[in-house]
Amino acid sequence: MALPTQIYERLERLGISLGDVDERFVRGSGPGGQKINKTSSTVWLRHRPTGVEVRCQAERSQTANREEAWRELCDRLEHRAWAGVLAARQARETERRRTRQKSRGQKARMIDAKRRRSKSKAARRPVADD
């Protein structure tokens, strides 16, 4: 059974080879009676390097379930890749904000706050005997 070319293209973009994915056809569960208990129409996929698993039993057809499972696997792996990219970008942005130089107004407010704080602390000092 061949997959649609879109799925092959998505896997290629993600850098995933078909050999990294385990594909099994298992018997389904749930309502459906004798038909669901006798046929192995449920598709189970696992990407070994990441451990991402997908199980699809949406349709009665094994072929339709297989296509849906591969689409879902691609979606999950793409989401995982984008999450890593966004986390790295956010870390760089946080570091940039932390190390940037303060503006003149910010420095002035900071010094003003320090002066006020030192005045309130000066009131706590013991009275000097002359």
N, C-alpha and C positions, 0 to 999 in steps of 0.2 A: 504494500500500500504506500503510495507516494503522498507526501505532504504538499500543500500549496507552496508556490515559490515565495510568497510573502514571508512564510515562516522560515524558510531557508535563508532569505535575505536578513531577517531580523537576527537570527542566530549568528550569521556571519558578522554582522555589525557589532554584536556583543562579544565576538571572539570565542564562541562556544562551538565545540565539535560535537557531532552526533554521538561519538563514542563516549563522551562524558555523561550521557544521559541513559539511565536504566529505564526501560519501558516494559511494563507487564500488563497483561489483560487478566482481570480477575472477575469473579462473580460479584454481582451487585448485591445490595441489601435494601431492605425497606419494602414498601408496598409494590405490588406488581405480580405477585403470585408465582405460578409455575414458570412463567417466561423468564422472570428475573433470576429465579433460582437455578435454571438450567443453562443459561447462556453467559459467557464471559464477555459482557459488553462494557464493563467498567474499565477505564484506562487509568493506570497509575504510572506517573513519571517521577524520577528523582534525579536531580543534577548532583552528581557525586562530589565535585569540589566544594560546592556551597552548602549542600545538604537541603536544598529547596525541594519540597515535594508537592505534587499536584495529583489530585484524584478527581476524575470526572465521570459522572453517571447521569448527566442531564437528559440524554436521549436514549432511545432503544437501540439505535444503530451504533455499532462499535466504531465505524469510520467517522461519524459525526462527533462522537465522544473523543476520539483520538485527535481530531483537528482542534476541538475546543480545549483539550488538555494542553496541547502544544502552545496554543495562543496564550493560555493562562500562565504557563511556565515562562514564556517570553516576557509577558507583562511583569511578572514578579521579579525576574532577573533584571529587567530594565529599571524597575523601581529601585531595586537594591543598588544598582550602579549609580543612579542619579542621587540617591541618598548619600552615598559616599562623596560624590562631587560637591553637593551642597554643604555637607559637614566641613569639608576642607575649605571651601570658600568662606563659610561663616567663621572658622577659626582664624583665617587670615585677616578678615575684617575686624574681628575682636582684637587681635594683636595690633593692628594698625591704629585703632581707636585708643588703645591703652598707651601706646608709645608716642602719639602725636604731641606736638608742642601746644602749650596752652596759649589762649589769646590774651591780649593786653587787659581786656575787661575781666577775664577770668582770674588773671594774676592779681589785679587790683582788689577784686572781691575777696580772694584768698588772704591777702595781706591784711585787709580790713578786718576780716574775721579773726585772724591771729591777734591783732591789736586788742580787739574787744575781749577776747578770751584771756589775754595776759592781764588786762585791767581787772577782770573779775577774780583772777587768781591772786593778783597783788593784794587784794582786799583781805585775803586769808592769811597773809604773812603776819607773824607776831610783830608787835610794836617794838621798834628799836629803842634801847635805853642809851641816852647821850650823856 
